[in-house]
């Protein structure tokens, strides 16, 4: 039978820690490393996983000693670290994109009867007048469970939520957020 992978060579790699990769949040098996040629995935051995999760910060410069291994069945190459050291810190070149602002407008019958259609058309007109139509997503939703204050719309700016706001107020909030 034998081992599935054949050890090829030892490597010393230095790059920018981009984050962990794994399906379960507490059981990261790989890390993403940014190097001049692109991004690579490096397997983390079990004995290093706990300490790395607490000490590495995205953007940090790290040095990895690893072994390259080849799977002879499918000719896939993998890198497995045996030592990882932080060597410094630099800013991430790739900033995470800000989520696009979103306006969620209830389209259930109760809200529509109490002015939901008018609210939606006023909102679209106001956003168009301010040149904000392409900078925001308008989402038609089901019941927002606030029928007593219909018509309902929620403005989402990052992690902030604004409820029951007038279209002109939404436009000014968006302009302030996007500037």
LINVENHU-V785705 format. One record per pair of residues at least 12 apart in sequence whose C-alpha atoms are under 10 Angstrom apart, sorted by the first residue. I is the first residue (numbers start at 0). J is the second residue. D is the distance in Angstrom with one decimal. If there is no record, write none. Layout:
I_J_D, I_J_D
This chain:
2_70_9.3, 3_68_9.5, 3_69_8.5, 3_70_6.2, 3_71_7.7, 3_72_8.3, 4_67_9.5, 4_68_5.7, 4_69_5.2, 4_70_4.6, 4_71_6.8, 4_72_8.9, 4_74_9.6, 4_75_9.2, 4_76_8.8, 4_77_8.9, 5_67_8.6, 5_68_5.3, 5_69_5.1, 5_70_6.4, 5_71_7.3, 5_76_9.5, 6_66_6.8, 6_67_6.1, 6_68_4.4, 6_69_6.5, 6_70_9.1, 6_76_9.8, 6_77_9.7, 6_78_9.8, 6_79_9.9, 7_66_7.2, 7_67_5.5, 7_68_5.4, 7_69_6.8, 7_76_9.3, 8_65_8.5, 8_66_5.7, 8_67_5.5, 8_68_7.5, 8_69_9.9, 8_78_9.9, 9_64_7.2, 9_65_5.7, 9_66_4.4, 9_67_6.3, 9_68_9.3, 9_78_9.4, 9_79_9.6, 9_80_9.5, 9_81_9.9, 10_63_7.9, 10_64_5.8, 10_65_5.1, 10_66_5.9, 10_67_7.1, 10_78_8.7, 10_79_9.6, 10_80_9.0, 11_62_7.1, 11_63_5.7, 11_64_4.7, 11_65_6.4, 11_66_8.8, 11_80_9.5, 11_82_9.7, 11_83_9.9, 12_32_9.2, 12_34_8.4, 12_61_8.3, 12_62_5.8, 12_63_5.1, 12_64_6.5, 12_65_7.7, 12_80_9.8, 12_83_9.6, 13_32_8.4, 13_33_8.7, 13_34_7.3, 13_35_9.7, 13_60_7.2, 13_61_5.7, 13_62_4.4, 13_63_6.2, 13_64_8.9, 13_83_9.7, 13_84_9.5, 13_85_9.5, 13_86_8.8, 14_31_9.6, 14_32_5.9, 14_33_5.4, 14_34_4.9, 14_35_7.9, 14_38_9.2, 14_39_9.7, 14_58_9.3, 14_59_8.4, 14_60_5.6, 14_61_5.7, 14_62_6.7, 14_63_8.4, 14_85_9.9, 14_86_9.5, 15_31_8.5, 15_32_5.5, 15_33_4.8, 15_34_6.6, 15_35_9.5, 15_38_9.2, 15_56_9.8, 15_57_7.7, 15_58_5.7, 15_59_5.7, 15_60_4.5, 15_61_6.1, 15_62_8.8, 15_85_9.6, 15_86_9.9, 15_87_9.3, 15_88_8.4, 15_89_8.0, 15_90_9.2, 15_91_8.0, 15_92_9.5, 16_30_7.5, 16_31_6.3, 16_32_4.9, 16_33_6.3, 16_34_9.2, 16_38_9.7, 16_55_7.6, 16_56_7.2, 16_57_5.3, 16_58_5.5, 16_59_5.4, 16_60_6.1, 16_61_6.4, 16_62_9.4, 16_85_9.2, 16_88_9.5, 16_89_9.9, 16_91_9.0, 17_30_7.5, 17_31_5.3, 17_32_5.6, 17_33_6.3, 17_38_8.6, 17_39_9.8, 17_40_10.0, 17_55_9.6, 17_56_8.2, 17_57_5.0, 17_58_6.0, 17_59_8.0, 17_60_9.4, 17_91_8.0, 17_93_9.4, 18_30_5.8, 18_31_5.4, 18_32_7.6, 18_33_9.6, 18_40_9.9, 18_52_9.7, 18_55_8.4, 18_56_7.7, 18_57_5.6, 18_58_8.4, 18_59_9.7, 19_31_5.9, 19_32_9.1, 19_40_9.0, 19_41_9.5, 19_42_10.0, 19_43_9.7, 19_51_9.7, 19_52_8.4, 19_55_9.5, 19_57_8.9, 20_40_8.1, 20_41_9.3, 20_42_9.3, 25_48_9.3, 25_49_8.8, 25_52_8.3, 26_45_9.4, 26_48_7.7, 26_49_8.7, 26_52_9.2, 27_42_9.1, 27_43_7.9, 27_44_9.9, 27_45_9.4, 27_48_6.9, 27_49_9.0, 27_51_9.6, 27_52_8.0, 28_40_9.9, 28_41_8.5, 28_42_5.8, 28_43_5.4, 28_44_7.4, 28_45_7.8, 28_47_9.8, 28_48_7.3, 29_41_5.3, 29_42_4.3, 29_43_5.3, 29_44_8.7, 29_48_9.0, 29_78_9.6, 29_79_8.8, 29_80_9.4, 30_42_6.6, 30_43_7.1, 30_48_10.0, 30_51_9.8, 30_80_9.8, 31_57_9.6, 32_57_9.7, 32_58_9.6, 32_59_10.0, 32_60_9.2, 32_61_8.5, 32_62_9.9, 32_63_9.6, 33_58_9.1, 33_60_9.2, 33_61_9.9, 33_91_9.6, 33_92_9.7, 39_77_9.7, 39_78_8.8, 40_77_8.1, 40_78_7.3, 40_79_9.1, 41_63_9.0, 41_65_8.3, 41_66_9.8, 41_67_9.6, 41_77_7.3, 41_78_5.1, 41_79_5.7, 41_80_6.5, 42_65_9.0, 42_66_9.9, 42_77_7.6, 42_78_6.0, 42_79_4.6, 42_80_6.1, 42_81_9.2, 43_65_9.5, 43_78_9.0, 43_79_6.2, 43_80_5.6, 43_81_7.5, 43_82_9.0, 43_83_9.0, 44_79_7.2, 44_80_6.7, 44_81_6.7, 44_82_9.1, 45_81_9.9, 46_81_9.1, 47_80_9.1, 47_81_8.1, 47_82_8.0, 47_83_8.3, 51_83_8.4, 51_84_9.4, 51_85_9.9, 54_85_8.9, 55_83_9.9, 55_84_9.3, 55_85_7.6, 56_85_9.5, 56_88_8.8, 57_88_9.0, 57_89_9.4, 57_90_8.8, 57_91_7.5, 58_87_9.2, 58_88_6.3, 58_89_5.8, 58_90_5.5, 58_91_4.8, 58_92_8.3, 58_93_9.5, 59_85_7.0, 59_86_7.8, 59_87_6.0, 59_88_4.3, 59_89_6.0, 59_90_7.8, 59_91_8.3, 60_84_8.8, 60_85_6.0, 60_86_5.5, 60_87_5.0, 60_88_5.2, 60_89_6.6, 60_90_9.4, 60_91_9.9, 61_83_6.9, 61_84_5.6, 61_85_4.3, 61_86_5.3, 61_87_7.0, 61_88_8.5, 62_82_8.2, 62_83_5.8, 62_84_5.2, 62_85_6.3, 62_86_6.6, 62_87_9.5, 63_79_9.4, 63_80_6.4, 63_81_7.7, 63_82_5.8, 63_83_4.6, 63_84_6.5, 63_85_8.8, 64_78_9.7, 64_79_8.5, 64_80_5.7, 64_81_5.9, 64_82_5.1, 64_83_6.5, 64_84_8.8, 65_77_9.9, 65_78_6.3, 65_79_5.3, 65_80_4.0, 65_81_5.5, 65_82_7.0, 65_83_8.7, 66_78_5.8, 66_79_5.4, 66_80_6.4, 66_81_7.6, 67_79_6.5, 67_80_8.8, 97_156_9.6, 97_157_7.3, 98_135_9.8, 98_155_9.5, 98_156_8.1, 98_157_6.3, 98_158_9.4, 99_133_9.8, 99_134_7.0, 99_135_6.1, 99_136_7.0, 99_155_8.8, 99_156_7.8, 99_157_7.8, 99_177_9.7, 100_134_7.2, 100_135_5.0, 100_136_6.4, 100_137_8.8, 100_154_7.5, 100_155_5.7, 100_156_5.0, 100_157_6.7, 100_158_9.8, 100_159_9.9, 100_173_7.8, 100_176_8.9, 100_177_9.0, 101_134_9.1, 101_135_5.6, 101_136_4.7, 101_137_5.9, 101_138_7.0, 101_153_8.2, 101_154_5.9, 101_155_5.1, 101_156_6.9, 101_157_8.8, 101_160_9.7, 101_173_9.9, 102_122_9.4, 102_135_7.3, 102_136_6.2, 102_137_4.8, 102_138_6.0, 102_139_8.5, 102_140_9.7, 102_152_6.8, 102_153_5.6, 102_154_4.5, 102_155_6.2, 102_156_8.8, 102_160_9.6, 102_161_9.4, 102_162_9.8, 102_169_8.9, 103_119_10.0, 103_136_8.4, 103_137_6.0, 103_138_4.7, 103_139_5.9, 103_140_6.1, 103_141_9.4, 103_143_9.2, 103_151_8.4, 103_152_5.4, 103_153_5.1, 103_154_6.5, 103_155_7.9, 103_162_9.7, 104_116_9.5, 104_118_8.5, 104_119_7.2, 104_122_9.8, 104_137_7.3, 104_138_6.2, 104_139_5.1, 104_140_5.8, 104_141_8.4, 104_142_9.2, 104_143_8.8, 104_150_8.2, 104_151_6.1, 104_152_4.3, 104_153_6.6, 104_154_8.8, 105_119_9.3, 105_138_8.6, 105_139_6.0, 105_140_4.8, 105_141_5.6, 105_142_5.9, 105_143_6.5, 105_144_9.6, 105_145_9.7, 105_146_9.6, 105_149_8.6, 105_150_7.1, 105_151_5.6, 105_152_6.1, 105_153_8.8, 106_119_9.3, 106_138_9.6, 106_139_6.0, 106_140_5.9, 106_141_5.9, 106_142_7.2, 106_143_9.4, 106_150_8.8, 106_151_8.7, 106_152_9.5, 107_139_9.3, 107_140_7.8, 107_141_5.7, 107_142_5.8, 107_143_8.9, 107_146_9.4, 107_149_10.0, 107_150_9.4, 107_151_9.8, 108_141_9.5, 108_142_8.9, 108_146_10.0, 108_150_9.9, 109_142_8.7, 109_146_6.7, 109_147_9.1, 109_149_7.1, 109_150_7.8, 109_151_9.7, 110_141_9.9, 110_142_8.4, 110_143_9.6, 110_145_9.4, 110_146_6.9, 110_147_9.2, 110_148_8.6, 110_149_5.0, 110_150_4.4, 110_151_6.6, 110_152_9.6, 111_149_8.3, 111_150_6.8, 111_151_9.3, 112_149_8.8, 112_150_8.2, 113_146_9.6, 113_148_9.2, 113_149_6.1, 113_150_5.7, 113_151_9.5, 114_149_7.6, 114_150_5.7, 114_151_9.2, 115_149_7.6, 115_150_5.0, 115_151_7.3, 115_152_8.8, 116_150_8.8, 117_150_9.3, 118_150_7.4, 118_151_8.8, 118_152_8.6, 118_165_8.5, 118_166_7.7, 119_137_9.0, 119_139_9.4, 119_150_9.6, 119_152_9.0, 119_166_8.9, 120_166_9.7, 121_165_9.2, 121_166_6.6, 121_167_9.0, 122_137_9.2, 122_165_8.3, 122_166_5.0, 122_167_8.0, 122_169_8.3, 122_170_8.5, 123_137_8.6, 123_166_8.5, 124_166_8.9, 125_166_6.4, 125_167_6.6, 125_168_9.8, 125_169_8.9, 125_170_7.0, 126_166_7.9, 126_167_8.4, 126_169_8.5, 126_170_6.2, 126_171_9.8, 126_173_9.3, 127_170_9.6, 128_170_9.4, 129_167_9.5, 129_170_7.0, 129_171_9.0, 129_173_9.8, 129_174_8.5, 130_170_9.4, 130_174_9.6, 131_170_7.6, 131_173_7.9, 131_174_8.0, 131_177_9.6, 132_170_9.9, 134_173_8.8, 134_174_9.9, 134_177_8.5, 135_154_9.8, 135_155_9.7, 135_156_9.6, 135_173_8.4, 136_154_9.9, 136_155_9.8, 137_152_9.8, 137_153_10.0, 137_154_9.2, 138_152_9.5, 138_153_9.7, 139_152_9.3, 140_152_9.0, 148_163_8.0, 149_163_8.7, 150_163_8.2, 151_163_6.2, 151_164_8.8, 152_164_7.4, 152_165_9.2, 152_166_9.8, 153_169_9.6, 154_169_7.2, 154_172_9.2, 154_173_9.1, 155_173_9.7, 156_172_8.7, 156_173_7.8, 156_176_7.4, 156_177_9.5, 157_176_9.2
